[in-house]
Amino acid sequence: MGYAVVAIGTNIRPEYHLEAALAHLSRRTKLLALSHVYETPPVGAPGTPFFLNAAVLLRTELPPDRFITDILRPIEHVLGRRRTPNPNAPRTIDLDLVLYSTSPEKAEWWDPQVVQYAHVALPVAEVVPEWKVPQGPYEGRTLKEVARVLAPHARAFRQRQDVEQRLRARLPELDAPASVSE
């Protein structure tokens, strides 16, 4: 059994699609923790709607490749995600496996975007702050440390407590995030 961290983003009917994605994930996995929900400006697509971004820590029986193909992609399909040549196009839902481990201490598999973008790094650091980056420019640093480095890029982010409260009320099994500023 593995631990997976999924970054979630949506900017088409974002409140509906974020909740629907979490509901689908809760039926197929064991949800453990949800980050804060952030409203963030789009990357590389000025003029398009802002995103809601969050991260969730969960348990799964599947290895990373099968988790993506058997869990994440079908949920995206059900929720109307259509992949286009434009990687910054608006979307109903984007579910990215960014970290995976067979133990709760460190990432064994990772997606480099977890240390490239503040809208990914900050929520991820809230659900697994002490996991260490396995390679690359931040190798050996905790995700909490990476989030602190990328925090200046998050000035335009707005925490959406209203959305988060509704999600937690509907999914009470989710733990609240740790603070990355501690």
N, C-alpha and C positions, 0 to 999 in steps of 0.2 A: 504494500500500500504506500502511496506517495503523497507528498504535500505539493500542491500547485498554487501558484499565485497568478491570478488572471487580472490583467488591466482591462477596464471596461470604458468605452467611450461611445457617445451618441450625440447627434445634433439634429435629428429629425424626430419630433415628438419625444424629446429626450427623457422626460420623467416617466412616461409610459414604457419606453423601451428599456430603460435601466431597471425598472421594477420587474418587467417581464423576463429579462435576461436572468436576473437573480432568482426568480421563481423557477425558471427552467433548470438552472444550475442546482438549485436545492433539491429538485426531484431526481437528479442524476448523480449527485455527489453529496458529501457532507460539508456544509458551509461552516467555517470556524470563526472568521473575523471579516469585518467590512471596514474599510477606511472611511474617512470623511468623504463627502461628495463635494466636488469642486466644479464651479462653472468656469470654463477656461476659453480664451480666444482660440480660434482655429490656427493651426500651424500651416503656413504656406498657402492659405486661401483667404486672403482678406475679403471682407464683404459677405462671407458666409456665416450662418448662425453659430453662436457660441456652443461649445460642447459641455456636457456633463461628463466628468471623469471620476472614476473610483477604482479601487482594487479590492479583490476578495482573496482570502486564503481559504483553501479547501482541501479535503482529502479525496483521493481517487484510487481506484484499483488499477487504473491504466497507466502505462508508460507515456512519456511526453508525446511521441508521434501519434499514438492512438488516441490520446486525450484530445488532441487538436482535431483529428479527422472524425472521431466518433462522438465527441461531445460538443466542442466549440463550433465547428463549421455547421453542423445540423441546427444548432440553436440560432446562429446567424441567419441561416436560410429560412427557418420558420418565421423569424422576425423581419424578413424582407430585405436582408442585406444583399446588395448586388455589387460585386467587385467590378471596378472600372479601371481603365489605364491610369486615371488620375488618383494617386495615393492620398490626396488631400480633399477628395470630393466629400460632400455631406453624406452621412450614412445613418441608417436606422440604428445599427449596433456594430460595434467593433469589439471582439473578444480576442485578446492576445494572451497566450501563455507566455509569461515573461520570466518565471522562475519555477524550478521543479527540484524536489529533493526527496530522498527516501528516509531522511532523518530531519527532525525539526530545527537543526542548528545551522545548516549552510546549504547554499544552492549547489547542485551538481550539474544542472542544465540551466542555461539562461539565454535570454534574448538581449543583445546589446542596447536596445532602445531603453532598457531600464535605467541606464546611466547617461542617456543622451538627451532625454526630454523631461523637463520639470513636471509636466502633467502626468507622466508615468512614475517618475522617481518619488515624488512626494506621497502619493497614495500608497505605493508599494512599501515605502519605508514605514508607514503607519501600521501595516499588518505584519511585517517581518523586519523590525528595525535592526536586529542584531545579526541577521544573515550577512555573510560576507560575499563580495563580488569575486567570482572564481578566476577571472582573467581580464585582460585589457588594462586601460589606463588607471582604473580604480581597484585593481587586483588587491585583495586582502582587506580592503576597507569595508566597513559596515554600510548597509543601505541607509542608516540614519546619517552617517557621515556624508554620503553621496547627496542625500536630500539637502543637507545644510549647504553644500557647495552649489547646488542648483537652485536653491531658494530665491536668490535675487531675480531669477527668470520668472518667478511666480507672482510678481507684484500685481498683475492684473487678475489673478485668480480670486474668486469669491466663494467662500464656503457656503454651501446650500444646506443649512441646518433643517429647513422645512422639508426638503426631499429626504434627507437622511432620517429624520424622525419618523416619517411615514414608512420608510423601508424597514427600520428597526421594529416598528410596531407590527408590521406584517411578517417579519422574519426574526422573532425574538431570540433564536438560537445564536445569532451573530454577536460576537464580542465587539466592544467599542475599541477604536484604535488607540494605540499608545501615542504619546506626543513625541514628535521628532526633535523638539527643541530642548528636551530634558538633558 
